[in-house]
Amino acid sequence: MKKGRIRFLAEGEAPPLPGWTRLLPAAWREYYTRSRSPYHIEEQAGVWEGILHTRKEGIIGDGWRQNATALLDEMRQNGVGIVMPPAEGEFPQEGLPFAEGRKITSVFAFAGAAEALRRKGTEPAQASYLIAGGEPWLWEQAFSSMGNEVNRLSIYTEQKRAAEAVAERLYEECGLLVEVFSSPKNPAFAKADAILSCGLEQRSYEHILKQGCFWLDLAGNRPALRRLVRLRPDITAAEGFYFHTATEEGQTEGREAEADAYISCPVFRQCWKQDNNSGVEAFGELSAMGYRVSGFSALGKRVKVSKR
Protein backbone atom coordinates (compact mmCIF):
# COMPACT_ATOMS: atom_id res chain seq x y z
CA MET A 1 0.00 0.00 0.00
CA LYS A 2 1.27 3.46 -0.95
CA LYS A 3 0.46 6.89 0.44
CA GLY A 4 -0.48 9.79 -1.77
CA ARG A 5 -0.79 13.54 -1.66
CA ILE A 6 -3.18 15.65 -3.71
CA ARG A 7 -3.03 19.35 -4.35
CA PHE A 8 -4.17 22.14 -6.63
CA LEU A 9 -1.90 24.28 -8.78
CA ALA A 10 0.08 26.76 -6.71
CA GLU A 11 -0.02 30.49 -7.41
CA GLY A 12 1.90 31.12 -10.63
CA GLU A 13 2.22 27.40 -11.45
CA ALA A 14 1.16 26.33 -14.95
CA PRO A 15 -0.07 22.87 -15.91
CA PRO A 16 2.33 20.80 -18.06
CA LEU A 17 0.61 21.22 -21.44
CA PRO A 18 1.98 20.76 -24.96
CA GLY A 19 3.84 23.83 -26.19
CA TRP A 20 1.44 24.49 -29.01
CA THR A 21 -1.38 25.18 -26.54
CA ARG A 22 0.27 28.52 -25.74
CA LEU A 23 -1.02 29.71 -29.12
CA LEU A 24 -4.62 29.07 -28.12
CA PRO A 25 -6.90 31.77 -26.73
CA ALA A 26 -7.18 31.60 -22.93
CA ALA A 27 -10.71 30.16 -22.99
CA TRP A 28 -9.70 27.41 -25.44
CA ARG A 29 -6.63 26.59 -23.38
CA GLU A 30 -8.80 26.31 -20.28
CA TYR A 31 -11.18 23.99 -22.14
CA TYR A 32 -8.26 21.82 -23.36
CA THR A 33 -6.89 21.60 -19.81
CA ARG A 34 -10.23 20.66 -18.31
CA SER A 35 -11.15 18.08 -20.97
CA ARG A 36 -7.81 16.62 -22.11
CA SER A 37 -5.22 17.22 -19.38
CA PRO A 38 -7.01 17.85 -16.05
CA TYR A 39 -4.30 16.39 -13.80
CA HIS A 40 -1.00 14.54 -13.64
CA ILE A 41 0.59 12.15 -11.15
CA GLU A 42 4.24 12.00 -10.16
CA GLU A 43 6.27 10.21 -7.51
CA GLN A 44 8.10 12.36 -4.97
CA ALA A 45 10.32 10.63 -2.39
CA GLY A 46 8.09 7.58 -2.19
CA VAL A 47 4.85 9.58 -2.12
CA TRP A 48 2.51 9.57 -5.12
CA GLU A 49 1.47 13.17 -5.71
CA GLY A 50 -1.59 14.00 -7.77
CA ILE A 51 -1.86 17.57 -9.06
CA LEU A 52 -5.24 18.78 -10.26
CA HIS A 53 -4.70 21.41 -12.97
CA THR A 54 -6.77 24.16 -11.42
CA ARG A 55 -6.54 26.52 -8.46
CA LYS A 56 -8.44 25.68 -5.29
CA GLU A 57 -11.14 28.19 -6.31
CA GLY A 58 -11.63 26.40 -9.65
CA ILE A 59 -12.91 23.15 -8.17
CA ILE A 60 -16.48 24.48 -8.29
CA GLY A 61 -16.23 24.99 -12.07
CA ASP A 62 -17.80 22.73 -14.68
CA GLY A 63 -16.24 19.30 -14.79
CA TRP A 64 -13.56 19.83 -12.18
CA ARG A 65 -15.18 17.77 -9.46
CA GLN A 66 -15.44 14.85 -11.88
CA ASN A 67 -11.78 15.36 -12.80
CA ALA A 68 -10.82 15.31 -9.13
CA THR A 69 -12.71 12.04 -8.65
CA ALA A 70 -10.98 10.58 -11.72
CA LEU A 71 -7.59 11.59 -10.27
CA LEU A 72 -8.34 9.77 -7.02
CA ASP A 73 -9.53 6.70 -8.93
CA GLU A 74 -6.30 6.55 -10.96
CA MET A 75 -4.22 6.91 -7.81
CA ARG A 76 -6.17 4.05 -6.22
CA GLN A 77 -5.52 1.88 -9.28
CA ASN A 78 -1.80 2.65 -8.88
CA GLY A 79 -1.82 1.16 -5.36
CA VAL A 80 -2.38 4.31 -3.28
CA GLY A 81 -4.31 3.41 -0.13
CA ILE A 82 -4.70 6.80 1.52
CA VAL A 83 -4.19 10.40 0.42
CA MET A 84 -3.26 13.60 2.20
CA PRO A 85 -5.60 16.38 1.02
CA PRO A 86 -4.69 20.00 0.29
CA ALA A 87 -4.31 22.17 3.38
CA GLU A 88 -6.81 24.64 1.91
CA GLY A 89 -9.73 24.16 -0.47
CA GLU A 90 -12.27 21.36 -0.70
CA PHE A 91 -11.47 18.17 -2.59
CA PRO A 92 -14.15 15.53 -3.33
CA GLN A 93 -13.62 12.70 -0.85
CA GLU A 94 -14.59 9.78 -3.04
CA GLY A 95 -12.84 6.47 -3.58
CA LEU A 96 -10.00 6.77 -1.05
CA PRO A 97 -9.70 7.57 2.67
CA PHE A 98 -8.29 11.01 3.43
CA ALA A 99 -5.53 11.61 5.97
CA GLU A 100 -6.66 14.93 7.43
CA GLY A 101 -4.94 14.34 10.78
CA ARG A 102 -8.22 14.16 12.71
CA LYS A 103 -8.24 10.41 13.35
CA ILE A 104 -4.77 10.28 14.86
CA THR A 105 -5.48 13.50 16.77
CA SER A 106 -8.63 12.00 18.32
CA VAL A 107 -6.84 8.75 19.25
CA PHE A 108 -4.03 10.78 20.90
CA ALA A 109 -6.38 13.51 22.24
CA PHE A 110 -5.81 13.07 25.98
CA ALA A 111 -2.10 12.31 25.51
CA GLY A 112 -1.75 15.52 23.51
CA ALA A 113 -3.76 17.53 26.03
CA ALA A 114 -1.55 16.20 28.84
CA GLU A 115 1.57 17.23 26.91
CA ALA A 116 0.16 20.74 26.38
CA LEU A 117 -0.67 21.05 30.09
CA ARG A 118 2.85 19.98 31.08
CA ARG A 119 4.30 22.67 28.83
CA LYS A 120 1.99 25.17 30.49
CA GLY A 121 3.31 24.12 33.88
CA THR A 122 0.18 22.22 34.95
CA GLU A 123 0.43 18.66 36.21
CA PRO A 124 -2.02 16.61 34.07
CA ALA A 125 -3.21 14.57 37.06
CA GLN A 126 -4.31 17.80 38.79
CA ALA A 127 -6.07 19.28 35.75
CA SER A 128 -9.76 19.44 34.90
CA TYR A 129 -10.77 18.02 31.50
CA LEU A 130 -13.95 18.72 29.57
CA ILE A 131 -15.49 16.85 26.64
CA ALA A 132 -17.67 19.41 24.86
CA GLY A 133 -20.44 18.55 22.39
CA GLY A 134 -20.34 15.98 19.64
CA GLU A 135 -21.30 12.35 19.36
CA PRO A 136 -20.54 9.41 21.69
CA TRP A 137 -18.41 7.62 19.06
CA LEU A 138 -16.01 10.59 18.98
CA TRP A 139 -15.88 10.73 22.79
CA GLU A 140 -14.94 7.06 22.82
CA GLN A 141 -12.18 7.64 20.27
CA ALA A 142 -10.85 10.49 22.36
CA PHE A 143 -10.85 8.29 25.48
CA SER A 144 -8.35 5.97 23.73
CA SER A 145 -5.36 7.73 25.28
CA MET A 146 -6.93 8.83 28.57
CA GLY A 147 -4.91 6.41 30.72
CA ASN A 148 -4.75 6.94 34.47
CA GLU A 149 -3.68 10.60 34.55
CA VAL A 150 -7.23 11.99 34.33
CA ASN A 151 -8.86 12.47 37.72
CA ARG A 152 -11.39 15.21 36.92
CA LEU A 153 -13.55 14.89 33.81
CA SER A 154 -16.82 16.49 32.71
CA ILE A 155 -19.02 16.06 29.64
CA TYR A 156 -21.03 18.99 28.30
CA THR A 157 -23.74 17.71 25.97
CA GLU A 158 -27.41 17.75 25.05
CA GLN A 159 -27.25 13.93 24.86
CA LYS A 160 -27.36 13.45 28.61
CA ARG A 161 -28.61 9.87 28.54
CA ALA A 162 -25.75 8.73 26.29
CA ALA A 163 -23.24 10.69 28.37
CA GLU A 164 -24.53 9.23 31.62
CA ALA A 165 -24.06 5.73 30.18
CA VAL A 166 -20.48 6.64 29.31
CA ALA A 167 -19.95 8.09 32.78
CA GLU A 168 -21.28 4.91 34.41
CA ARG A 169 -18.93 2.76 32.33
CA LEU A 170 -15.90 4.91 33.17
CA TYR A 171 -16.73 4.66 36.86
CA GLU A 172 -17.06 0.89 36.68
CA GLU A 173 -13.86 0.44 34.67
CA CYS A 174 -11.51 2.92 36.33
CA GLY A 175 -13.32 4.51 39.28
CA LEU A 176 -13.51 7.90 37.56
CA LEU A 177 -16.41 10.14 38.56
CA VAL A 178 -17.66 12.06 35.52
CA GLU A 179 -19.93 15.10 35.77
CA VAL A 180 -22.50 15.39 32.96
CA PHE A 181 -24.22 18.72 32.30
CA SER A 182 -26.06 20.50 29.49
CA SER A 183 -25.77 24.17 30.42
CA PRO A 184 -22.67 26.24 29.54
CA LYS A 185 -23.32 28.16 32.77
CA ASN A 186 -22.19 25.14 34.77
CA PRO A 187 -18.99 26.09 36.67
CA ALA A 188 -17.18 23.05 35.25
CA PHE A 189 -17.07 24.76 31.84
CA ALA A 190 -15.23 27.79 33.18
CA LYS A 191 -12.88 25.70 35.35
CA ALA A 192 -11.66 23.31 32.64
CA ASP A 193 -7.91 23.35 32.01
CA ALA A 194 -8.27 21.29 28.82
CA ILE A 195 -11.33 21.29 26.55
CA LEU A 196 -11.76 18.65 23.87
CA SER A 197 -14.32 20.12 21.48
CA CYS A 198 -16.12 17.27 19.72
CA GLY A 199 -18.72 19.34 17.87
CA LEU A 200 -20.21 22.38 19.55
CA GLU A 201 -23.02 24.20 17.81
CA GLN A 202 -22.41 27.69 16.44
CA ARG A 203 -22.37 29.58 19.72
CA SER A 204 -19.79 31.85 21.32
CA TYR A 205 -18.00 30.11 24.18
CA GLU A 206 -14.78 32.12 24.21
CA HIS A 207 -15.96 34.43 27.01
CA ILE A 208 -16.54 31.42 29.31
CA LEU A 209 -13.17 29.71 29.02
CA LYS A 210 -10.53 29.70 31.72
CA GLN A 211 -7.52 31.97 31.32
CA GLY A 212 -4.69 30.15 29.57
CA CYS A 213 -6.52 26.85 29.06
CA PHE A 214 -5.92 24.37 26.24
CA TRP A 215 -8.56 23.92 23.53
CA LEU A 216 -8.42 20.99 21.10
CA ASP A 217 -10.86 20.95 18.19
CA LEU A 218 -11.63 17.35 17.21
CA ALA A 219 -14.61 18.16 14.99
CA GLY A 220 -13.05 20.34 12.29
CA ASN A 221 -14.99 23.48 13.26
CA ARG A 222 -12.56 25.97 11.72
CA PRO A 223 -14.83 29.06 11.93
CA ALA A 224 -15.08 28.59 15.71
CA LEU A 225 -11.35 27.91 15.92
CA ARG A 226 -10.50 31.09 14.00
CA ARG A 227 -12.80 33.11 16.26
CA LEU A 228 -11.20 31.64 19.35
CA VAL A 229 -7.66 32.34 18.10
CA ARG A 230 -8.63 35.92 17.29
CA LEU A 231 -10.52 36.76 20.47
CA ARG A 232 -8.62 34.77 23.10
CA PRO A 233 -4.86 34.91 22.41
CA ASP A 234 -4.21 33.72 25.98
CA ILE A 235 -5.69 30.32 25.12
CA THR A 236 -3.68 27.62 23.35
CA ALA A 237 -6.04 26.49 20.60
CA ALA A 238 -5.11 23.56 18.35
CA GLU A 239 -6.73 21.20 15.87
CA GLY A 240 -3.86 18.80 15.27
CA PHE A 241 -0.54 17.46 16.49
CA TYR A 242 3.00 16.96 15.32
CA PHE A 243 4.52 13.58 16.12
CA HIS A 244 7.87 12.05 16.83
CA THR A 245 8.00 8.56 15.37
CA ALA A 246 10.60 5.83 15.52
CA THR A 247 10.98 5.76 11.72
CA GLU A 248 11.23 9.48 10.95
CA GLU A 249 13.83 12.02 12.03
CA GLY A 250 12.50 15.22 13.55
CA GLN A 251 8.78 15.93 13.73
CA THR A 252 6.07 14.68 11.40
CA GLU A 253 3.01 16.82 10.66
CA GLY A 254 -0.31 15.26 11.62
CA ARG A 255 -1.60 14.39 8.14
CA GLU A 256 1.68 12.73 7.20
CA ALA A 257 1.80 10.84 10.51
CA GLU A 258 -1.80 9.71 10.03
CA ALA A 259 -1.09 8.42 6.50
CA ASP A 260 1.98 6.51 7.72
CA ALA A 261 0.02 5.05 10.64
CA TYR A 262 -2.83 4.00 8.34
CA ILE A 263 -0.41 2.07 6.14
CA SER A 264 1.66 0.48 8.90
CA CYS A 265 -0.94 -0.22 11.63
CA PRO A 266 -3.93 -2.39 10.61
CA VAL A 267 -5.82 -1.77 13.85
CA PHE A 268 -5.57 2.00 13.32
CA ARG A 269 -7.30 1.59 9.95
CA GLN A 270 -10.38 0.42 11.86
CA CYS A 271 -10.71 3.91 13.37
CA TRP A 272 -12.21 5.13 10.08
CA LYS A 273 -15.35 3.19 11.04
CA GLN A 274 -17.53 5.16 13.45
CA ASP A 275 -18.88 2.05 15.18
CA ASN A 276 -15.47 0.56 15.95
CA ASN A 277 -13.95 0.21 19.42
CA SER A 278 -10.31 -0.19 18.40
CA GLY A 279 -9.06 3.22 19.56
CA VAL A 280 -7.40 1.99 22.77
CA GLU A 281 -5.67 -0.82 20.90
CA ALA A 282 -4.62 1.57 18.12
CA PHE A 283 -3.16 4.00 20.65
CA GLY A 284 -1.22 1.16 22.27
CA GLU A 285 0.10 -0.13 18.94
CA LEU A 286 1.14 3.30 17.69
CA SER A 287 2.76 4.19 21.02
CA ALA A 288 4.73 0.93 20.85
CA MET A 289 5.81 1.94 17.34
CA GLY A 290 7.26 5.17 18.75
CA TYR A 291 4.47 7.66 18.04
CA ARG A 292 4.24 10.47 20.58
CA VAL A 293 2.90 14.02 20.46
CA SER A 294 5.69 16.54 19.97
CA GLY A 295 3.90 19.69 18.84
CA PHE A 296 0.61 21.38 18.01
CA SER A 297 -0.97 22.95 14.94
CA ALA A 298 -3.95 25.11 14.04
CA LEU A 299 -5.13 26.53 10.73
CA GLY A 300 -2.06 25.27 8.92
CA LYS A 301 0.44 26.80 11.33
CA ARG A 302 2.50 25.53 14.25
CA VAL A 303 1.13 26.53 17.66
CA LYS A 304 3.48 27.52 20.46
CA VAL A 305 2.47 26.49 23.96
CA SER A 306 3.43 29.12 26.54
CA LYS A 307 3.47 28.78 30.30
CA ARG A 308 0.69 30.53 32.17
C-alpha positions as CSV (number, residue, x, y, z in Angstrom):
1,M,0.0,0.0,0.0
2,K,1.3,3.5,-0.9
3,K,0.5,6.9,0.4
4,G,-0.5,9.8,-1.8
5,R,-0.8,13.5,-1.7
6,I,-3.2,15.7,-3.7
7,R,-3.0,19.3,-4.4
8,F,-4.2,22.1,-6.6
9,L,-1.9,24.3,-8.8
10,A,0.1,26.8,-6.7
11,E,0.0,30.5,-7.4
12,G,1.9,31.1,-10.6
13,E,2.2,27.4,-11.4
14,A,1.2,26.3,-14.9
15,P,-0.1,22.9,-15.9
16,P,2.3,20.8,-18.1
17,L,0.6,21.2,-21.4
18,P,2.0,20.8,-25.0
19,G,3.8,23.8,-26.2
20,W,1.4,24.5,-29.0
21,T,-1.4,25.2,-26.5
22,R,0.3,28.5,-25.7
23,L,-1.0,29.7,-29.1
24,L,-4.6,29.1,-28.1
25,P,-6.9,31.8,-26.7
26,A,-7.2,31.6,-22.9
27,A,-10.7,30.2,-23.0
28,W,-9.7,27.4,-25.4
29,R,-6.6,26.6,-23.4
30,E,-8.8,26.3,-20.3
31,Y,-11.2,24.0,-22.1
32,Y,-8.3,21.8,-23.4
33,T,-6.9,21.6,-19.8
34,R,-10.2,20.7,-18.3
35,S,-11.1,18.1,-21.0
36,R,-7.8,16.6,-22.1
37,S,-5.2,17.2,-19.4
38,P,-7.0,17.8,-16.1
39,Y,-4.3,16.4,-13.8
40,H,-1.0,14.5,-13.6
41,I,0.6,12.1,-11.1
42,E,4.2,12.0,-10.2
43,E,6.3,10.2,-7.5
44,Q,8.1,12.4,-5.0
45,A,10.3,10.6,-2.4
46,G,8.1,7.6,-2.2
47,V,4.9,9.6,-2.1
48,W,2.5,9.6,-5.1
49,E,1.5,13.2,-5.7
50,G,-1.6,14.0,-7.8
51,I,-1.9,17.6,-9.1
52,L,-5.2,18.8,-10.3
53,H,-4.7,21.4,-13.0
54,T,-6.8,24.2,-11.4
55,R,-6.5,26.5,-8.5
56,K,-8.4,25.7,-5.3
57,E,-11.1,28.2,-6.3
58,G,-11.6,26.4,-9.7
59,I,-12.9,23.2,-8.2
60,I,-16.5,24.5,-8.3
61,G,-16.2,25.0,-12.1
62,D,-17.8,22.7,-14.7
63,G,-16.2,19.3,-14.8
64,W,-13.6,19.8,-12.2
65,R,-15.2,17.8,-9.5
66,Q,-15.4,14.8,-11.9
67,N,-11.8,15.4,-12.8
68,A,-10.8,15.3,-9.1
69,T,-12.7,12.0,-8.7
70,A,-11.0,10.6,-11.7
71,L,-7.6,11.6,-10.3
72,L,-8.3,9.8,-7.0
73,D,-9.5,6.7,-8.9
74,E,-6.3,6.6,-11.0
75,M,-4.2,6.9,-7.8
76,R,-6.2,4.0,-6.2
77,Q,-5.5,1.9,-9.3
78,N,-1.8,2.6,-8.9
79,G,-1.8,1.2,-5.4
80,V,-2.4,4.3,-3.3
81,G,-4.3,3.4,-0.1
82,I,-4.7,6.8,1.5
83,V,-4.2,10.4,0.4
84,M,-3.3,13.6,2.2
85,P,-5.6,16.4,1.0
86,P,-4.7,20.0,0.3
87,A,-4.3,22.2,3.4
88,E,-6.8,24.6,1.9
89,G,-9.7,24.2,-0.5
90,E,-12.3,21.4,-0.7
91,F,-11.5,18.2,-2.6
92,P,-14.2,15.5,-3.3
93,Q,-13.6,12.7,-0.8
94,E,-14.6,9.8,-3.0
95,G,-12.8,6.5,-3.6
96,L,-10.0,6.8,-1.1
97,P,-9.7,7.6,2.7
98,F,-8.3,11.0,3.4
99,A,-5.5,11.6,6.0
100,E,-6.7,14.9,7.4
101,G,-4.9,14.3,10.8
102,R,-8.2,14.2,12.7
103,K,-8.2,10.4,13.4
104,I,-4.8,10.3,14.9
105,T,-5.5,13.5,16.8
106,S,-8.6,12.0,18.3
107,V,-6.8,8.8,19.2
108,F,-4.0,10.8,20.9
109,A,-6.4,13.5,22.2
110,F,-5.8,13.1,26.0
111,A,-2.1,12.3,25.5
112,G,-1.8,15.5,23.5
113,A,-3.8,17.5,26.0
114,A,-1.5,16.2,28.8
115,E,1.6,17.2,26.9
116,A,0.2,20.7,26.4
117,L,-0.7,21.1,30.1
118,R,2.8,20.0,31.1
119,R,4.3,22.7,28.8
120,K,2.0,25.2,30.5
121,G,3.3,24.1,33.9
122,T,0.2,22.2,34.9
123,E,0.4,18.7,36.2
124,P,-2.0,16.6,34.1
125,A,-3.2,14.6,37.1
126,Q,-4.3,17.8,38.8
127,A,-6.1,19.3,35.8
128,S,-9.8,19.4,34.9
129,Y,-10.8,18.0,31.5
130,L,-14.0,18.7,29.6
131,I,-15.5,16.8,26.6
132,A,-17.7,19.4,24.9
133,G,-20.4,18.5,22.4
134,G,-20.3,16.0,19.6
135,E,-21.3,12.3,19.4
136,P,-20.5,9.4,21.7
137,W,-18.4,7.6,19.1
138,L,-16.0,10.6,19.0
139,W,-15.9,10.7,22.8
140,E,-14.9,7.1,22.8
141,Q,-12.2,7.6,20.3
142,A,-10.8,10.5,22.4
143,F,-10.9,8.3,25.5
144,S,-8.4,6.0,23.7
145,S,-5.4,7.7,25.3
146,M,-6.9,8.8,28.6
147,G,-4.9,6.4,30.7
148,N,-4.7,6.9,34.5
149,E,-3.7,10.6,34.6
150,V,-7.2,12.0,34.3
151,N,-8.9,12.5,37.7
152,R,-11.4,15.2,36.9
153,L,-13.6,14.9,33.8
154,S,-16.8,16.5,32.7
155,I,-19.0,16.1,29.6
156,Y,-21.0,19.0,28.3
157,T,-23.7,17.7,26.0
158,E,-27.4,17.7,25.0
159,Q,-27.2,13.9,24.9
160,K,-27.4,13.5,28.6
161,R,-28.6,9.9,28.5
162,A,-25.8,8.7,26.3
163,A,-23.2,10.7,28.4
164,E,-24.5,9.2,31.6
165,A,-24.1,5.7,30.2
166,V,-20.5,6.6,29.3
167,A,-20.0,8.1,32.8
168,E,-21.3,4.9,34.4
169,R,-18.9,2.8,32.3
170,L,-15.9,4.9,33.2
171,Y,-16.7,4.7,36.9
172,E,-17.1,0.9,36.7
173,E,-13.9,0.4,34.7
174,C,-11.5,2.9,36.3
175,G,-13.3,4.5,39.3
176,L,-13.5,7.9,37.6
177,L,-16.4,10.1,38.6
178,V,-17.7,12.1,35.5
179,E,-19.9,15.1,35.8
180,V,-22.5,15.4,33.0
181,F,-24.2,18.7,32.3
182,S,-26.1,20.5,29.5
183,S,-25.8,24.2,30.4
184,P,-22.7,26.2,29.5
185,K,-23.3,28.2,32.8
186,N,-22.2,25.1,34.8
187,P,-19.0,26.1,36.7
188,A,-17.2,23.0,35.2
189,F,-17.1,24.8,31.8
190,A,-15.2,27.8,33.2
191,K,-12.9,25.7,35.3
192,A,-11.7,23.3,32.6
193,D,-7.9,23.3,32.0
194,A,-8.3,21.3,28.8
195,I,-11.3,21.3,26.6
196,L,-11.8,18.6,23.9
197,S,-14.3,20.1,21.5
198,C,-16.1,17.3,19.7
199,G,-18.7,19.3,17.9
200,L,-20.2,22.4,19.6
201,E,-23.0,24.2,17.8
202,Q,-22.4,27.7,16.4
203,R,-22.4,29.6,19.7
204,S,-19.8,31.9,21.3
205,Y,-18.0,30.1,24.2
206,E,-14.8,32.1,24.2
207,H,-16.0,34.4,27.0
208,I,-16.5,31.4,29.3
209,L,-13.2,29.7,29.0
210,K,-10.5,29.7,31.7
211,Q,-7.5,32.0,31.3
212,G,-4.7,30.1,29.6
213,C,-6.5,26.9,29.1
214,F,-5.9,24.4,26.2
215,W,-8.6,23.9,23.5
216,L,-8.4,21.0,21.1
217,D,-10.9,21.0,18.2
218,L,-11.6,17.4,17.2
219,A,-14.6,18.2,15.0
220,G,-13.0,20.3,12.3
221,N,-15.0,23.5,13.3
222,R,-12.6,26.0,11.7
223,P,-14.8,29.1,11.9
224,A,-15.1,28.6,15.7
225,L,-11.3,27.9,15.9
226,R,-10.5,31.1,14.0
227,R,-12.8,33.1,16.3
228,L,-11.2,31.6,19.4
229,V,-7.7,32.3,18.1
230,R,-8.6,35.9,17.3
231,L,-10.5,36.8,20.5
232,R,-8.6,34.8,23.1
233,P,-4.9,34.9,22.4
234,D,-4.2,33.7,26.0
235,I,-5.7,30.3,25.1
236,T,-3.7,27.6,23.3
237,A,-6.0,26.5,20.6
238,A,-5.1,23.6,18.4
239,E,-6.7,21.2,15.9
240,G,-3.9,18.8,15.3
241,F,-0.5,17.5,16.5
242,Y,3.0,17.0,15.3
243,F,4.5,13.6,16.1
244,H,7.9,12.0,16.8
245,T,8.0,8.6,15.4
246,A,10.6,5.8,15.5
247,T,11.0,5.8,11.7
248,E,11.2,9.5,11.0
249,E,13.8,12.0,12.0
250,G,12.5,15.2,13.6
251,Q,8.8,15.9,13.7
252,T,6.1,14.7,11.4
253,E,3.0,16.8,10.7
254,G,-0.3,15.3,11.6
255,R,-1.6,14.4,8.1
256,E,1.7,12.7,7.2
257,A,1.8,10.8,10.5
258,E,-1.8,9.7,10.0
259,A,-1.1,8.4,6.5
260,D,2.0,6.5,7.7
261,A,0.0,5.0,10.6
262,Y,-2.8,4.0,8.3
263,I,-0.4,2.1,6.1
264,S,1.7,0.5,8.9
265,C,-0.9,-0.2,11.6
266,P,-3.9,-2.4,10.6
267,V,-5.8,-1.8,13.9
268,F,-5.6,2.0,13.3
269,R,-7.3,1.6,10.0
270,Q,-10.4,0.4,11.9
271,C,-10.7,3.9,13.4
272,W,-12.2,5.1,10.1
273,K,-15.3,3.2,11.0
274,Q,-17.5,5.2,13.4
275,D,-18.9,2.0,15.2
276,N,-15.5,0.6,16.0
277,N,-13.9,0.2,19.4
278,S,-10.3,-0.2,18.4
279,G,-9.1,3.2,19.6
280,V,-7.4,2.0,22.8
281,E,-5.7,-0.8,20.9
282,A,-4.6,1.6,18.1
283,F,-3.2,4.0,20.6
284,G,-1.2,1.2,22.3
285,E,0.1,-0.1,18.9
286,L,1.1,3.3,17.7
287,S,2.8,4.2,21.0
288,A,4.7,0.9,20.8
289,M,5.8,1.9,17.3
290,G,7.3,5.2,18.8
291,Y,4.5,7.7,18.0
292,R,4.2,10.5,20.6
293,V,2.9,14.0,20.5
294,S,5.7,16.5,20.0
295,G,3.9,19.7,18.8
296,F,0.6,21.4,18.0
297,S,-1.0,22.9,14.9
298,A,-3.9,25.1,14.0
299,L,-5.1,26.5,10.7
300,G,-2.1,25.3,8.9
301,K,0.4,26.8,11.3
302,R,2.5,25.5,14.3
303,V,1.1,26.5,17.7
304,K,3.5,27.5,20.5
305,V,2.5,26.5,24.0
306,S,3.4,29.1,26.5
307,K,3.5,28.8,30.3
308,R,0.7,30.5,32.2
